[in-house]
Amino acid sequence: MEAKAQKKPISEARAWCYVIIGGILEIIWASGFKYESINGAIVLGMIFFKEPRSLFRVACIVGIIFAVMGLKLTS
């Protein structure tokens, strides 16, 4: 029977670096919701998760895109 190799614990400084990096990534991830494209998520779902691709659904996505463009152009 082989003995398991003992893992060396990480230093306190390295642990704090992980916490800080995790906090920064959390802020970036949360602020990304402001720029999230609902249409992009729908299209990716159609491509990668085989969600339905009906003509009506695609027409609705195109309508949303034009509506958002219209709002951006008028404001």
N, C-alpha and C positions, 0 to 999 in steps of 0.2 A: 504494500500500500504506500503510495507516494504522499509525502507531506505537502500540504498546500503552502505556497510561498506567502509569507506575511507581507501585507501591503504597508508601505510606509505612509503615515498620516501626512496630510499636506500642512504647510506652515500656516500660521495665523495671517501673515501678510498675503499669501496666495488666496486664502479663503476670502479676505476682504476685497481683493481684486475681483474675484468671481461675483461677489455681491454687488460691487459697483458696476461692473460690466452688465450684469443682469438688470440692474436698475436703469441703466442707460438704454438698453435694448427694449425694456418695457415702455419707456417714454416714447421711443421711436415707433414702436408697434402701435401704441395707443393713439399717437398723433397721426398715424397713417390712416385711421378711420375717417379723418376729415377729407382725405383725397381718394377714398375708396370709390371705385367705379362699380356700381351695382350691375351695369350691363356687362362689364368684364367678367364678373363672377358668374353671371348667367351663361355667357358664351363658353367659359372654361368648363362649366358644368356640362354643357352640351357636348364638348369635345372629349373630356376626360372621364366623365361619369355616365355617359350615354343617356343624358336626360332627353326628354322629347324635343323634336325639332320641327314642330308643326309650322305651317305658313303663318298662321295667326300669331303664334308666339314670336316669330322673327319679325313680323310686322309691328308688333307691340314694342319690341326692343328698338327698332328703327324709329318709331314714333317717340319713344323716350329720348333717344339721342337728339332728334330734331327739336324736341321741346326744351331740352337743356341748352342746346345751342341758341335757340331763340331767346331764352331767359338771359343767357350770358351777353348776347348782342344788344339787348335792350336795357341792360343795367350798367 
